[in-house]
Amino acid sequence: MKRILLMSAMGIAANTQAQLLPDSALTIGAYAEVYYGYDLSAPDNHLRPGFIYSHNRHNEVNLNLGMVKFGYAKNNLRGNLALMAGTYAQANMAAEPGMLQSVFEANAGVKLSKAHDLWLDAGVLPSHIGFESAISKDCWTLTRSLSAENTPYFETGARLGYASPNGKWYAAGLLLNGWQRIARVEGNNTPAFGTQLTWKPTARATINWSTFAGNDKPDSVAQLRIFNNLYAQVQATDRLDVLIGCDIGVEQAASGDSSAVWINPTAILRYKASERTFIAARWEMYQDEDGVIIASGTPNGFNAMGYSLNVDRWIAPNVVWRMEARLLNGQEKLFQDAEGMATTANTVFTTSLALSLP
């Protein structure tokens, strides 16, 4: 009898699933990345510097990002819902209301034209800024660049996007709640805006220009921020990939008399040593003299260069093991050493194992 009941339940479940998955319109995926990082400054609270949000725990085996994603796409409709956990979520969503801190993505879209690839999407969306995402396996380096860590990983609002028939051009305009926000800043009632323009002149090259403009503070402060992100990604040879990017931001001072400027160039080389092994080297600089994005408490603000080298080994098509050594070197004493004394350098060694399904 139990077997009969179990088979009946399985049949009901299968039938329900078939109803929920018409023509395979619904897809389900999962991702998990476990990591261990050792920061030579050995912080007692096990936290890396405050401007690091991914892989930010020291001397712990921890979950950086675990995620389950449901996607729907059929005819002129599409949508995504992804829920997450991990140290990335804890660090990046700390400013959001508790009910929203597990939301990685939640959006719905409608195609506005039968003849053209024109979509209107709204909700919690992946950021239109930058060449990296929170999903480490999709990035050339294990840890995120200072560019990704200090620009939005996600955004909330509406996006109108168009892709050309030949796939070489993509353009989008966005109406946003702010700079990496789900809920608006209290006292802020002004919208923010974004644009994105992507050009793929060949199958081996991508050039992207993204912008942001808006006030991310209460209306009583109203400090306009204008930000530009430009990068080019090129497959130089069958084994060598090159990425060069630069962020430039301007924000009006609280007094309204002047503006603060910050700049962040980045260059990454990735070499394919074999079908399963990749090596990547990164150089980056971050200059924020007025502490708009990274507050340092030093007379000349945050001014540092970064270097990293990582090796990736794909164990299977959906499993990658990564190792990375990274150095951040400041012009002033921006960091602390193991004795708690101010120092100009910060060094960390990180390894991770990432699995994606399907």
C-alpha positions as CSV (number, residue, x, y, z in Angstrom):
1,M,0.0,0.0,0.0
2,K,2.8,2.4,0.9
3,R,4.4,1.7,-2.4
4,I,1.2,2.4,-4.3
5,L,0.7,5.6,-2.4
6,L,4.3,6.7,-3.1
7,M,4.0,5.9,-6.8
8,S,0.7,7.9,-6.9
9,A,2.3,10.8,-5.2
10,M,5.2,10.7,-7.6
11,G,2.8,10.7,-10.5
12,I,1.0,13.7,-9.1
13,A,4.3,15.5,-8.6
14,A,5.4,14.7,-12.1
15,N,2.1,15.9,-13.5
16,T,2.4,19.1,-11.5
17,Q,5.9,19.6,-12.7
18,A,4.8,19.1,-16.3
19,Q,2.2,21.8,-15.8
20,L,4.8,24.1,-14.3
21,L,7.2,23.5,-17.1
22,P,5.3,24.0,-20.3
23,D,7.7,23.6,-23.3
24,S,10.6,23.9,-20.8
25,A,9.8,27.5,-20.3
26,L,11.0,27.3,-16.7
27,T,14.7,26.6,-16.0
28,I,16.4,25.9,-12.6
29,G,20.0,26.5,-11.8
30,A,22.3,26.5,-8.8
31,Y,25.8,27.8,-7.9
32,A,28.0,27.4,-4.9
33,E,31.5,28.7,-4.2
34,V,33.4,27.7,-1.0
35,Y,36.7,29.6,-0.3
36,Y,39.6,29.9,2.2
37,G,41.5,33.2,2.4
38,Y,44.6,34.0,4.5
39,D,45.3,37.7,5.1
40,L,48.9,38.3,6.3
41,S,47.6,41.1,8.6
42,A,45.7,38.3,10.5
43,P,42.7,40.5,11.7
44,D,41.2,39.2,14.9
45,N,37.7,39.7,13.7
46,H,38.4,37.6,10.6
47,L,37.3,40.5,8.3
48,R,39.4,41.8,5.5
49,P,39.4,45.6,4.7
50,G,36.0,47.3,4.6
51,F,36.1,47.9,0.8
52,I,36.3,44.2,0.1
53,Y,32.9,42.5,-0.2
54,S,33.6,39.2,-1.9
55,H,35.8,36.6,-0.3
56,N,36.1,38.9,2.7
57,R,36.7,36.5,5.5
58,H,40.2,35.7,6.8
59,N,41.4,32.2,8.0
60,E,38.0,30.6,7.6
61,V,36.6,28.0,5.2
62,N,33.4,29.7,4.2
63,L,30.7,30.1,1.6
64,N,31.2,33.1,-0.6
65,L,28.0,32.7,-2.6
66,G,25.4,30.0,-2.7
67,M,22.5,30.6,-5.0
68,V,19.4,28.9,-6.5
69,K,17.9,30.6,-9.6
70,F,14.6,30.1,-11.4
71,G,14.2,31.5,-14.8
72,Y,11.2,31.8,-17.2
73,A,11.3,32.6,-20.9
74,K,8.6,32.1,-23.4
75,N,7.4,34.1,-26.4
76,N,7.4,37.8,-25.3
77,L,7.8,37.2,-21.5
78,R,10.8,36.4,-19.3
79,G,11.7,36.6,-15.6
80,N,14.2,35.6,-13.0
81,L,14.2,34.9,-9.3
82,A,17.4,34.0,-7.5
83,L,17.9,33.6,-3.8
84,M,21.4,33.6,-2.1
85,A,23.4,33.0,1.0
86,G,27.0,33.4,1.9
87,T,29.6,36.1,3.0
88,Y,29.0,38.0,-0.2
89,A,25.4,38.3,0.6
90,Q,26.1,39.4,4.2
91,A,28.5,42.1,3.1
92,N,26.7,43.5,0.1
93,M,23.1,43.4,1.4
94,A,23.8,44.8,4.9
95,A,22.0,48.1,4.1
96,E,18.9,46.4,2.8
97,P,15.8,45.5,4.9
98,G,16.0,42.0,6.3
99,M,13.4,40.4,4.0
100,L,15.4,41.5,1.0
101,Q,18.9,40.5,2.0
102,S,18.6,37.1,0.4
103,V,17.5,38.4,-3.0
104,F,20.2,38.1,-5.7
105,E,17.9,38.7,-8.6
106,A,14.1,39.2,-9.0
107,N,12.8,40.7,-12.2
108,A,10.3,40.3,-15.0
109,G,10.4,41.5,-18.6
110,V,8.2,41.9,-21.7
111,K,9.2,42.1,-25.3
112,L,7.8,45.3,-26.8
113,S,8.3,44.6,-30.5
114,K,7.6,41.6,-32.7
115,A,10.1,42.8,-35.3
116,H,12.9,44.0,-33.0
117,D,14.8,42.7,-29.9
118,L,13.4,45.4,-27.6
119,W,12.7,44.5,-24.0
120,L,11.5,46.2,-20.9
121,D,12.7,44.6,-17.7
122,A,12.0,45.7,-14.2
123,G,12.9,44.6,-10.6
124,V,16.2,43.7,-9.0
125,L,18.6,43.4,-12.0
126,P,22.3,42.5,-12.5
127,S,24.4,45.7,-12.6
128,H,24.9,47.3,-16.1
129,I,28.3,48.5,-14.9
130,G,31.6,46.7,-15.1
131,F,33.2,43.5,-16.5
132,E,32.8,41.3,-13.4
133,S,29.9,39.8,-11.5
134,A,29.5,38.2,-8.1
135,I,29.7,34.8,-9.7
136,S,33.4,34.1,-9.5
137,K,33.6,31.3,-12.1
138,D,32.5,33.8,-14.8
139,C,35.3,36.2,-13.9
140,W,39.0,36.0,-15.0
141,T,40.3,36.4,-11.5
142,L,39.3,34.6,-8.3
143,T,38.7,37.7,-6.2
144,R,36.9,40.8,-7.5
145,S,38.8,43.8,-8.8
146,L,38.5,47.0,-6.8
147,S,36.4,48.3,-9.7
148,A,33.7,45.6,-9.1
149,E,33.9,45.8,-5.3
150,N,33.2,49.5,-5.3
151,T,30.6,49.8,-8.1
152,P,27.1,48.2,-8.0
153,Y,26.8,44.4,-8.2
154,F,23.1,44.8,-8.6
155,E,20.5,47.6,-9.2
156,T,16.7,48.0,-8.8
157,G,14.5,49.8,-11.3
158,A,13.5,49.5,-15.0
159,R,15.6,48.8,-18.0
160,L,14.8,49.4,-21.7
161,G,17.2,47.4,-23.8
162,Y,17.7,46.8,-27.5
163,A,20.0,44.4,-29.3
164,S,20.7,44.7,-33.0
165,P,19.8,41.9,-35.4
166,N,23.5,41.0,-36.1
167,G,24.3,40.9,-32.4
168,K,27.0,43.6,-32.6
169,W,25.2,46.3,-30.8
170,Y,23.4,46.5,-27.5
171,A,22.0,49.7,-26.0
172,A,20.0,50.2,-22.7
173,G,18.6,53.0,-20.7
174,L,17.8,52.6,-17.0
175,L,15.7,54.3,-14.3
176,L,17.1,53.2,-10.9
177,N,16.5,53.5,-7.2
178,G,20.1,54.5,-6.6
179,W,23.7,53.2,-6.5
180,Q,23.3,49.5,-5.6
181,R,20.0,49.8,-3.8
182,I,16.9,47.7,-3.6
183,A,15.2,50.1,-1.1
184,R,15.8,53.8,-1.5
185,V,17.9,55.8,0.9
186,E,15.6,57.3,3.6
187,G,14.7,60.8,2.6
188,N,15.6,60.3,-1.1
189,N,12.9,60.8,-3.7
190,T,14.9,61.5,-6.8
191,P,15.5,58.8,-9.4
192,A,18.8,57.8,-10.7
193,F,19.6,57.1,-14.4
194,G,21.9,54.7,-16.2
195,T,23.0,53.9,-19.8
196,Q,24.9,51.1,-21.4
197,L,26.3,50.8,-24.9
198,T,28.1,47.6,-26.0
199,W,29.8,47.1,-29.4
200,K,31.2,43.7,-30.6
201,P,33.0,44.6,-33.8
202,T,34.2,41.0,-34.2
203,A,33.7,37.7,-32.4
204,R,36.9,38.3,-30.5
205,A,36.3,41.8,-29.2
206,T,33.9,43.7,-27.0
207,I,33.8,47.4,-26.1
208,N,31.4,48.6,-23.4
209,W,30.6,52.0,-22.0
210,S,28.2,52.3,-19.0
211,T,27.2,55.4,-17.1
212,F,25.3,56.3,-13.9
213,A,23.9,59.7,-12.9
214,G,22.0,60.5,-9.7
215,N,21.9,61.4,-6.1
216,D,22.4,58.5,-3.7
217,K,21.8,60.5,-0.5
218,P,18.8,62.2,1.1
219,D,17.3,65.0,-0.9
220,S,18.4,67.5,1.7
221,V,22.0,66.7,0.8
222,A,21.5,66.2,-3.0
223,Q,25.1,65.4,-4.1
224,L,24.9,64.5,-7.8
225,R,27.1,61.6,-8.8
226,I,28.2,61.1,-12.4
227,F,30.0,57.9,-13.2
228,N,31.6,56.4,-16.3
229,N,32.8,52.8,-16.8
230,L,34.6,52.0,-20.1
231,Y,36.3,48.7,-20.9
232,A,37.6,46.7,-23.9
233,Q,37.9,42.9,-23.9
234,V,39.9,41.3,-26.7
235,Q,40.9,37.7,-27.5
236,A,44.4,38.6,-28.8
237,T,45.3,35.0,-29.8
238,D,43.8,31.6,-29.4
239,R,45.5,31.4,-25.9
240,L,45.7,35.1,-24.8
241,D,42.9,37.3,-23.6
242,V,43.3,41.0,-22.7
243,L,41.0,43.3,-20.7
244,I,41.5,47.0,-20.1
245,G,39.1,49.1,-18.2
246,C,38.8,52.5,-16.5
247,D,36.2,54.0,-14.1
248,I,36.0,57.7,-13.6
249,G,33.5,59.3,-11.2
250,V,32.6,62.8,-10.1
251,E,30.4,63.7,-7.1
252,Q,29.3,67.2,-6.0
253,A,30.7,68.2,-2.6
254,A,28.2,68.6,0.3
255,S,28.8,72.4,0.2
256,G,28.0,72.5,-3.5
257,D,31.1,74.6,-4.2
258,S,33.3,71.9,-5.7
259,S,33.3,68.3,-6.9
260,A,35.3,65.2,-5.9
261,V,36.8,63.0,-8.6
262,W,38.0,59.3,-8.3
263,I,39.6,57.1,-11.0
264,N,40.2,53.4,-11.2
265,P,42.1,51.8,-14.2
266,T,42.4,48.0,-14.4
267,A,44.2,45.6,-16.7
268,I,44.0,41.8,-16.8
269,L,45.8,39.3,-18.9
270,R,44.5,35.7,-19.1
271,Y,46.5,32.9,-20.7
272,K,45.1,29.5,-21.6
273,A,47.8,27.1,-20.6
274,S,45.8,24.0,-21.5
275,E,42.1,23.1,-22.2
276,R,41.5,23.0,-18.4
277,T,44.1,25.4,-17.0
278,F,44.1,29.2,-17.1
279,I,46.5,31.8,-15.6
280,A,45.6,35.4,-15.1
281,A,47.5,38.4,-13.9
282,R,45.9,41.7,-12.8
283,W,47.1,45.3,-12.3
284,E,44.8,48.0,-10.9
285,M,45.0,51.4,-9.4
286,Y,42.4,53.2,-7.2
287,Q,42.7,56.9,-6.5
288,D,39.9,58.4,-4.3
289,E,41.5,61.5,-2.6
290,D,38.3,62.8,-1.2
291,G,37.0,59.4,0.1
292,V,33.8,59.4,-1.9
293,I,33.8,55.6,-2.3
294,I,36.5,54.4,0.0
295,A,37.0,56.3,3.2
296,S,40.6,55.9,4.4
297,G,41.0,58.6,7.1
298,T,44.4,59.6,5.7
299,P,45.3,63.1,4.6
300,N,45.4,62.3,0.9
301,G,42.6,59.8,0.8
302,F,42.7,56.3,-0.7
303,N,45.5,55.9,-3.2
304,A,46.7,52.3,-3.9
305,M,47.8,49.9,-6.6
306,G,47.0,46.2,-6.7
307,Y,48.6,43.2,-8.2
308,S,47.4,39.6,-8.4
309,L,48.2,36.3,-10.0
310,N,45.8,33.3,-10.1
311,V,45.7,29.8,-11.5
312,D,42.4,28.1,-12.4
313,R,41.9,24.4,-13.0
314,W,38.6,23.2,-14.4
315,I,38.1,19.8,-12.8
316,A,34.9,19.2,-14.8
317,P,32.9,21.4,-17.1
318,N,31.0,22.8,-14.1
319,V,33.6,22.6,-11.4
320,V,36.6,24.9,-11.1
321,W,39.4,25.1,-8.5
322,R,41.1,28.4,-8.2
323,M,44.2,29.8,-6.4
324,E,45.3,33.5,-6.1
325,A,47.9,35.7,-4.5
326,R,47.0,39.4,-4.2
327,L,48.9,42.5,-3.0
328,L,47.4,45.9,-2.4
329,N,50.1,48.6,-1.9
330,G,49.1,52.1,-0.7
331,Q,50.9,55.4,-1.1
332,E,50.1,55.9,2.6
333,K,49.5,53.6,5.5
334,L,46.0,52.4,4.5
335,F,46.1,49.0,6.1
336,Q,47.1,47.2,9.4
337,D,49.7,44.5,9.9
338,A,49.4,41.5,12.2
339,E,50.5,43.6,15.2
340,G,47.8,46.2,14.5
341,M,50.2,48.8,13.3
342,A,49.5,50.9,10.2
343,T,51.2,49.7,7.1
344,T,51.2,50.5,3.3
345,A,50.6,46.9,2.1
346,N,48.0,44.2,2.4
347,T,48.6,40.6,1.1
348,V,46.1,37.8,0.9
349,F,46.2,34.3,-0.4
350,T,42.9,32.7,-1.5
351,T,41.7,29.4,-2.9
352,S,38.2,28.4,-3.9
353,L,36.1,25.6,-5.3
354,A,33.0,26.5,-7.3
355,L,30.2,24.3,-8.6
356,S,27.4,25.3,-11.0
357,L,24.3,23.3,-12.0
358,P,23.3,22.5,-14.6
